[in-house]
Amino acid sequence: MRKLAARQNTEPQRILIVRRSSMGDIVHTMPLLVALRRRFPKAYIAWLVDYRFAEVLEGHKCLDEVITIRRYSGRQPLAVAQEICRVRTQLQQHTFDWTLDPQGLLKSGLMCYLSGAPRRIGFTDDQEASRLFVNERIPTSGDTHAVLRALLMAQYLGCPVEPIEYQFPIGEEAERWVGEFFVENRLTVGGAGGHQNRPVIGLNIGARAIHRLWPAEHFARVGEILQTDLGMQTVLIGSPSEVDMAKKIEQLARVDITSAVGQTTMKKLASVLRRCTVVISSDTGPLHMAVAVGTAVVGLYGAADPNKTGPFGDKHIVLTSSLPCSPCVNKPTCADYPCMRQIKPEAVAEAVANLLQRPASAPSPRSPLPAGEGPGVRS
């Protein structure tokens, strides 16, 4: 990472991170939190987050407080105004010295301003409205990976960024529940590098954006290959809203696939992901959670841009589409999302097998996304 010079100031006593959502973006920002704690061990560090994602942060050893804000529809202006006033009062009671806005949106910028902190720090490429509320802007590029982008803020503030750590909090209750779930479903914890004969492969079936979903029939087929041809175990992972898709996958598959869909809290989900040897997922929160807890990932990137939000680190494989419109990120121009369908189950199963053949400690080489008829591969 390039070095950035920070404005001189006394060391802060109180720091606020404003990263309201989403799950994946919150996970991407955890290394910033760890770097801040490493540099300022005595500072009081709080994080303002959407109440829906507070569980992701609860119990983090580097945090002193999780401050939540509720989300209301624009058709509820009174509720919005009341919530803003409530949060403003809570923030100003803390008398923060620094407020950091790695999100760079209007809402996050406004919260930075309302905190009353003398130093309010964002990025040069933040939304125009957000820039009105910060008084320091760090140069960055829109092509920077989300984790490295957040760490630019740490570096600017004089924090050592190596080693890059998440320190994702799971907790004993979640670990106990998942341990019982694995025993009940006869899932044995596998390991990369041949440490176990039957690795557990997690199939994360959901995605926040519909154009990032991998087809149910593809998940069913890869489950068949992994279990029948490669002798692995598989477990479906997803939220309550994805129960119907899980049932469809189970009906399509010609093998029995264990399902944890709709049964996990965020911390239980993290524990499931940690026990998997490899997780297969499109660009969505659980993929980045898997990375944070140390699990290797096969990322399915048709619409999403792996350069910005791919699985961070060298132990993963990303499969991409060769279509000229890919990646479209959040502006698809089609209705059937062929970029995701183009990533075939056979290629995904092969990627899983390749990951399992790697020595556990060996980094994988970086390579540009290839062109061609089939999906691209990067590792």
C-alpha positions as CSV (number, residue, x, y, z in Angstrom):
1,M,0.0,0.0,0.0
2,R,1.2,3.5,-0.8
3,K,2.1,5.7,2.2
4,L,-0.2,8.6,3.0
5,A,0.7,11.6,5.2
6,A,-1.8,12.4,7.9
7,R,-2.5,15.8,9.3
8,Q,-0.7,16.2,12.7
9,N,-2.9,16.1,15.7
10,T,-2.8,14.8,19.3
11,E,-3.7,11.2,19.8
12,P,-7.5,10.7,20.0
13,Q,-9.3,9.6,23.1
14,R,-12.5,8.8,21.3
15,I,-13.0,7.4,17.8
16,L,-16.2,6.7,15.9
17,I,-16.4,4.5,12.8
18,V,-19.5,5.1,10.7
19,R,-20.2,2.1,8.5
20,R,-24.0,1.4,8.6
21,S,-24.3,-1.4,6.2
22,S,-24.2,-3.9,4.5
23,M,-22.9,-7.2,6.0
24,G,-20.1,-7.5,3.5
25,D,-19.1,-3.9,3.7
26,I,-19.0,-4.1,7.5
27,V,-16.7,-7.1,7.3
28,H,-14.5,-5.3,4.8
29,T,-14.0,-2.5,7.4
30,M,-13.0,-4.8,10.3
31,P,-9.3,-4.6,9.4
32,L,-9.5,-0.8,9.8
33,L,-10.9,-1.3,13.3
34,V,-8.1,-3.8,14.2
35,A,-5.5,-1.4,12.9
36,L,-6.9,1.5,14.9
37,R,-6.9,-0.6,18.1
38,R,-3.3,-1.7,17.5
39,R,-2.2,1.9,17.1
40,F,-4.4,3.5,19.8
41,P,-4.8,0.8,22.5
42,K,-6.3,3.2,25.1
43,A,-8.7,5.0,22.9
44,Y,-12.5,4.5,23.2
45,I,-13.6,3.1,19.8
46,A,-17.3,3.0,18.8
47,W,-19.0,1.9,15.6
48,L,-22.3,3.3,14.3
49,V,-24.2,0.6,12.4
50,D,-27.6,-0.3,11.1
51,Y,-29.4,-2.2,13.9
52,R,-29.9,-5.1,11.4
53,F,-26.2,-5.8,11.3
54,A,-25.2,-5.0,14.9
55,E,-24.8,-8.7,15.7
56,V,-21.9,-8.9,13.3
57,L,-19.9,-6.5,15.5
58,E,-21.1,-7.5,18.9
59,G,-18.4,-8.9,21.0
60,H,-15.5,-7.7,18.8
61,K,-12.5,-7.4,21.1
62,C,-11.4,-4.1,19.4
63,L,-14.7,-2.3,20.0
64,D,-15.8,-0.5,23.2
65,E,-19.4,0.1,21.9
66,V,-21.7,-0.7,19.1
67,I,-24.2,2.2,18.5
68,T,-27.2,1.3,16.4
69,I,-29.4,3.4,14.1
70,R,-32.8,2.2,12.7
71,R,-33.7,2.5,9.1
72,Y,-37.0,4.0,8.2
73,S,-38.7,4.6,4.8
74,G,-38.7,8.0,3.3
75,R,-42.5,7.8,3.6
76,Q,-42.0,8.0,7.4
77,P,-40.4,11.5,7.7
78,L,-41.4,12.0,11.3
79,A,-39.8,8.6,12.3
80,V,-36.7,9.5,10.3
81,A,-36.3,12.9,12.0
82,Q,-36.9,11.4,15.4
83,E,-34.2,8.7,14.9
84,I,-31.7,11.2,13.6
85,C,-32.3,13.4,16.7
86,R,-31.9,10.4,19.0
87,V,-28.7,9.3,17.4
88,R,-27.3,12.8,17.3
89,T,-27.8,13.2,21.0
90,Q,-26.2,9.8,21.7
91,L,-23.2,10.6,19.5
92,Q,-22.6,14.1,20.9
93,Q,-22.7,12.8,24.5
94,H,-19.5,10.8,23.6
95,T,-17.5,13.9,22.4
96,F,-15.7,12.0,19.8
97,D,-12.3,13.4,18.6
98,W,-12.3,11.6,15.3
99,T,-15.2,10.3,13.1
100,L,-14.3,8.1,10.2
101,D,-16.5,7.6,7.2
102,P,-15.3,4.6,5.1
103,Q,-18.8,4.3,3.5
104,G,-18.9,7.7,1.8
105,L,-22.6,8.1,1.4
106,L,-25.0,10.9,2.3
107,K,-26.4,9.2,5.4
108,S,-22.9,8.2,6.7
109,G,-21.6,11.7,6.0
110,L,-24.5,13.3,7.9
111,M,-23.8,11.0,10.9
112,C,-20.2,12.1,10.9
113,Y,-21.2,15.8,11.0
114,L,-23.8,15.2,13.7
115,S,-21.2,13.5,15.9
116,G,-19.6,16.9,16.4
117,A,-16.1,15.4,16.1
118,P,-13.4,18.0,15.2
119,R,-11.8,15.6,12.6
120,R,-14.3,14.0,10.2
121,I,-12.4,11.9,7.7
122,G,-13.6,10.5,4.3
123,F,-12.4,9.9,0.8
124,T,-12.0,12.1,-2.2
125,D,-14.3,9.9,-4.4
126,D,-17.2,9.9,-1.9
127,Q,-20.6,11.0,-3.0
128,E,-20.7,14.7,-3.6
129,A,-23.3,15.2,-0.8
130,S,-21.2,13.2,1.7
131,R,-18.2,15.5,1.1
132,L,-20.1,18.4,2.6
133,F,-20.0,16.7,6.0
134,V,-16.3,15.7,6.3
135,N,-13.4,18.1,6.6
136,E,-10.5,15.7,5.6
137,R,-10.5,13.7,2.4
138,I,-8.1,10.9,1.6
139,P,-7.1,10.4,-2.0
140,T,-8.2,7.0,-3.4
141,S,-9.4,5.3,-6.5
142,G,-12.7,3.6,-7.3
143,D,-10.7,0.5,-8.5
144,T,-9.3,-0.1,-5.0
145,H,-10.5,-3.3,-3.3
146,A,-12.9,-2.5,-0.4
147,V,-10.5,-3.9,2.3
148,L,-7.5,-1.9,1.0
149,R,-9.7,1.2,0.6
150,A,-10.6,1.0,4.3
151,L,-7.0,0.4,5.3
152,L,-5.9,3.6,3.4
153,M,-7.8,5.4,6.2
154,A,-5.9,3.5,8.8
155,Q,-2.6,4.3,7.1
156,Y,-3.5,7.9,6.8
157,L,-4.0,8.0,10.6
158,G,-0.6,6.5,11.2
159,C,-1.8,3.0,12.0
160,P,0.3,-0.1,11.0
161,V,-1.9,-2.1,8.7
162,E,0.1,-5.4,8.7
163,P,-0.8,-8.0,9.5
164,I,-4.3,-7.5,8.0
165,E,-6.7,-9.0,10.5
166,Y,-10.5,-9.2,11.0
167,Q,-10.7,-10.8,14.5
168,F,-14.3,-11.7,13.6
169,P,-16.3,-12.3,16.8
170,I,-18.3,-15.6,16.9
171,G,-18.9,-16.5,20.6
172,E,-19.4,-19.7,22.6
173,E,-23.2,-20.0,22.1
174,A,-22.9,-19.9,18.3
175,E,-20.0,-22.4,18.4
176,R,-21.9,-24.8,20.6
177,W,-25.1,-24.7,18.4
178,V,-23.1,-25.3,15.2
179,G,-21.1,-28.1,16.8
180,E,-24.4,-29.8,17.7
181,F,-25.7,-29.2,14.2
182,F,-22.7,-30.8,12.6
183,V,-22.9,-33.8,14.9
184,E,-26.7,-34.3,14.3
185,N,-26.1,-34.1,10.5
186,R,-23.0,-36.3,10.6
187,L,-20.8,-33.6,9.1
188,T,-17.2,-34.0,10.0
189,V,-15.0,-31.0,9.8
190,G,-12.6,-31.3,6.9
191,G,-9.4,-29.5,6.1
192,A,-7.5,-28.2,3.1
193,G,-4.4,-30.1,2.2
194,G,-5.8,-33.6,2.7
195,H,-6.1,-33.4,6.5
196,Q,-9.5,-35.0,6.3
197,N,-10.9,-37.5,3.8
198,R,-14.3,-35.8,3.5
199,P,-14.1,-32.0,3.5
200,V,-17.3,-30.1,4.2
201,I,-18.1,-27.7,1.3
202,G,-20.5,-24.8,2.1
203,L,-22.9,-23.8,-0.7
204,N,-24.1,-20.2,0.1
205,I,-27.1,-20.0,-2.1
206,G,-28.3,-16.4,-1.6
207,A,-27.3,-12.9,-2.7
208,R,-28.7,-9.5,-1.8
209,A,-29.0,-8.6,-5.5
210,I,-31.0,-10.9,-7.8
211,H,-28.5,-10.5,-10.7
212,R,-25.8,-12.1,-8.5
213,L,-27.7,-15.3,-7.8
214,W,-26.3,-18.5,-9.1
215,P,-29.1,-20.8,-10.5
216,A,-30.6,-23.4,-8.2
217,E,-30.0,-26.1,-10.8
218,H,-26.3,-25.2,-10.8
219,F,-26.1,-25.5,-7.0
220,A,-27.9,-28.9,-7.2
221,R,-25.5,-30.2,-9.9
222,V,-22.3,-29.0,-8.1
223,G,-23.6,-30.7,-4.9
224,E,-23.9,-34.0,-6.9
225,I,-20.4,-33.7,-8.3
226,L,-18.8,-32.9,-5.0
227,Q,-20.6,-35.7,-3.1
228,T,-20.7,-38.4,-5.7
229,D,-17.6,-37.9,-7.8
230,L,-15.3,-36.2,-5.2
231,G,-16.5,-37.8,-2.0
232,M,-17.1,-34.6,-0.2
233,Q,-19.8,-33.4,2.2
234,T,-22.0,-30.4,1.4
235,V,-24.2,-28.0,3.4
236,L,-26.5,-25.4,2.1
237,I,-26.2,-21.9,3.7
238,G,-28.7,-19.1,3.5
239,S,-31.2,-16.8,5.2
240,P,-34.8,-17.4,6.0
241,S,-35.8,-15.7,2.8
242,E,-33.9,-18.4,0.8
243,V,-35.7,-21.4,2.3
244,D,-37.8,-22.0,-0.9
245,M,-34.6,-21.9,-3.0
246,A,-33.0,-24.4,-0.7
247,K,-36.0,-26.8,-1.0
248,K,-35.7,-26.4,-4.8
249,I,-32.0,-27.3,-4.7
250,E,-32.7,-30.4,-2.5
251,Q,-35.5,-31.5,-4.9
252,L,-33.2,-31.1,-8.0
253,A,-30.2,-32.8,-6.5
254,R,-29.9,-36.6,-6.9
255,V,-28.1,-36.7,-3.5
256,D,-29.0,-35.8,0.0
257,I,-27.7,-32.3,0.8
258,T,-27.7,-31.0,4.4
259,S,-29.4,-27.6,4.8
260,A,-28.7,-25.0,7.4
261,V,-30.7,-22.4,5.4
262,G,-32.9,-20.2,7.7
263,Q,-31.6,-21.8,10.9
264,T,-28.6,-19.5,11.7
265,T,-28.1,-16.2,13.3
266,M,-25.2,-14.1,11.9
267,K,-22.8,-15.5,14.5
268,K,-24.0,-19.1,13.9
269,L,-23.5,-18.5,10.2
270,A,-19.9,-17.4,10.8
271,S,-19.3,-20.5,12.8
272,V,-20.7,-22.7,10.0
273,L,-18.5,-20.9,7.5
274,R,-15.5,-21.4,9.8
275,R,-16.0,-25.1,10.0
276,C,-16.3,-25.5,6.2
277,T,-13.2,-26.4,4.2
278,V,-14.3,-24.3,1.2
279,V,-17.3,-22.1,0.6
280,I,-18.9,-21.6,-2.8
281,S,-20.7,-18.2,-3.1
282,S,-21.5,-15.3,-5.3
283,D,-20.5,-11.7,-4.1
284,T,-22.6,-11.3,-0.9
285,G,-22.0,-10.9,2.8
286,P,-21.5,-14.6,3.8
287,L,-18.7,-14.9,1.2
288,H,-16.8,-12.0,2.9
289,M,-17.6,-13.5,6.3
290,A,-16.1,-16.8,5.2
291,V,-12.9,-14.9,4.2
292,A,-12.9,-13.2,7.6
293,V,-13.0,-16.4,9.6
294,G,-10.2,-18.0,7.5
295,T,-12.1,-20.3,5.1
296,A,-11.1,-20.6,1.4
297,V,-13.7,-19.4,-1.1
298,V,-14.7,-20.2,-4.7
299,G,-16.2,-16.9,-5.7
300,L,-18.8,-16.7,-8.5
301,Y,-18.5,-13.3,-10.2
302,G,-20.6,-12.7,-13.2
303,A,-22.2,-9.3,-12.5
304,A,-19.9,-8.2,-9.6
305,D,-16.4,-6.9,-10.0
306,P,-13.8,-9.1,-8.2
307,N,-11.2,-6.3,-8.4
308,K,-13.3,-4.3,-5.9
309,T,-15.2,-6.9,-3.9
310,G,-13.7,-10.2,-4.7
311,P,-12.7,-12.5,-1.8
312,F,-9.7,-10.7,-0.2
313,G,-6.4,-12.6,0.0
314,D,-4.4,-15.2,-1.9
315,K,-6.1,-18.4,-0.8
316,H,-9.2,-18.1,-3.0
317,I,-10.3,-18.8,-6.6
318,V,-12.7,-16.5,-8.5
319,L,-14.7,-17.7,-11.5
320,T,-15.9,-15.0,-13.9
321,S,-17.9,-14.6,-17.1
322,S,-16.4,-13.8,-20.5
323,L,-19.4,-11.8,-21.6
324,P,-18.4,-8.2,-22.7
325,C,-21.0,-6.7,-20.4
326,S,-19.5,-8.4,-17.3
327,P,-19.1,-7.1,-14.7
328,C,-22.1,-4.8,-14.7
329,V,-21.9,-4.4,-10.9
330,N,-25.4,-3.0,-9.9
331,K,-26.7,-1.9,-13.3
332,P,-27.7,-5.0,-15.3
333,T,-29.2,-4.4,-18.7
334,C,-30.6,-8.0,-19.1
335,A,-33.4,-10.0,-17.5
336,D,-31.9,-13.5,-17.3
337,Y,-28.3,-12.8,-16.1
338,P,-26.4,-15.1,-18.5
339,C,-23.1,-14.1,-16.8
340,M,-24.0,-16.1,-13.8
341,R,-25.4,-19.0,-15.7
342,Q,-22.2,-19.2,-17.8
343,I,-20.3,-20.2,-14.7
344,K,-20.8,-24.0,-14.9
345,P,-21.0,-26.4,-11.9
346,E,-18.2,-28.6,-13.4
347,A,-15.8,-25.6,-13.3
348,V,-16.8,-24.8,-9.8
349,A,-16.2,-28.4,-8.6
350,E,-12.8,-28.3,-10.3
351,A,-12.0,-25.1,-8.5
352,V,-12.9,-26.7,-5.2
353,A,-10.7,-29.7,-6.0
354,N,-7.8,-27.3,-6.9
355,L,-8.1,-25.5,-3.6
356,L,-8.0,-28.7,-1.7
357,Q,-4.8,-29.8,-3.4
358,R,-2.9,-26.6,-2.4
359,P,-0.7,-26.7,0.7
360,A,-2.6,-24.9,3.5
361,S,0.1,-22.2,3.8
362,A,0.9,-21.6,0.2
363,P,-0.3,-18.3,-1.4
364,S,-1.8,-18.6,-4.8
365,P,-0.5,-16.6,-7.7
366,R,-2.4,-13.5,-9.0
367,S,-3.4,-13.4,-12.7
368,P,-5.5,-11.1,-14.8
369,L,-9.0,-12.2,-15.8
370,P,-8.7,-14.2,-19.0
371,A,-10.9,-13.8,-22.0
372,G,-12.4,-16.7,-23.9
373,E,-15.5,-18.7,-24.5
374,G,-15.9,-20.1,-21.0
375,P,-15.9,-18.5,-17.6
376,G,-12.6,-16.9,-16.5
377,V,-10.6,-18.0,-13.6
378,R,-8.5,-16.0,-11.2
379,S,-6.8,-17.1,-8.1
